[in-house]
């Protein structure tokens, strides 16, 4: 059996969607890919190009048997820009695994990143997965940050997932406590002149252009000041990924904090269907994208912490409004404030993934031991580990 390798060609998105769904649903659960999703995510993005998707083909059947996608990003570490390749969707059909196809695809992806001038590469992996131990580590990626997933369950989970009904009393008690905390915080924040507005953009609630610009700039400013590895959203990128997603479910809900009519923070989430194919269920999930509060507006640190807690509670409330059975928040222990607040809310915690980096330019980056990972928490897309495993 001969395997040929090439990059994306028009029309490949149909077979790629089939490939990813087979591979990522192999364990019996996952998010569904569609041809439109692949085009929107990679090829139609502002910097999308065919070379970002490396493909393996069975030369006899001319069918796609493996692929890797790798969009190019501009990451910021301590104010310095680093061109980076983000390795996603590493997939080989089960019966073709163990034949070196993934290794060849990954090597071609590395060559592509170097041609593009990338200095580093990032990916997110299962810390106990075969790919991490047999593919990513041998090819030079290193573990940088471990990520946990915090889960807030809404009462509608029983409609989609009745198998957990025995836990209903515990969940109902937890929801009552959440509502009590929220009402208490709302009364406190009324005295501080802090109010919230929930905007569900999937309901044709268009965000005014000036508000979109404020949120984008606040995201960029906060990320650069408080995190490393952040992506600086240009107007084109924000418009593509936030304003023009491929489906109404992918349109974000924004929870905006105001103080005296001035925006002091916001959070957002998107809604997705998670397939549990082995037991025949689909669950609507809200996946948090970011929680941002501008600390400059708070001279009292306790008020800042309370505002962060309030924003999380309002995000949980907004996810219920959008009929999501679950809110997922991915967080690392490097982000100590968010991690601590989520811990205090007694949400369910699960091991998530590990964020890995590879040095592609040893002439300018001698080693990751001297790289500024630890000076600030590492930024990562909160939904990335769920949407694009």
Secondary structure, 3 states (H helix, E strand, C coil): CCEEEEECCCCHHHHHHHHHHHHHCCCCEEECCCHHHHHHHHHCCCCCCHHHEEEEEECCCCEEEEEEEEEEEEEEECCEEEEEEEEEEEEECHHHCCCCHHHHHHHHHHHHHHHCCCCEEEEEECCCCHHHHHHHCCCCCEEEEEEEEEEEECCCHHHHCHHHHHHHHHHHHHHHHHHHHHHHHHHHHHHCCEEEEEEEHHHCCCCCHHHHHHHHHHHHHHHHHHEECEECCCHHHHHHHHHCCCCCCCCCEEEEEEECCEEEEEEEEEEEEEEECCCCEEEEEEEEEEEEECHHHCCCHHHHHHHHHHHHHHHHHHHHHCCCCEEEEEEECCCHHHHHHHHHCCCEEEEEEEEEEEECCCCCCCCCCCCCCCCCEECCCCCHHHHCC
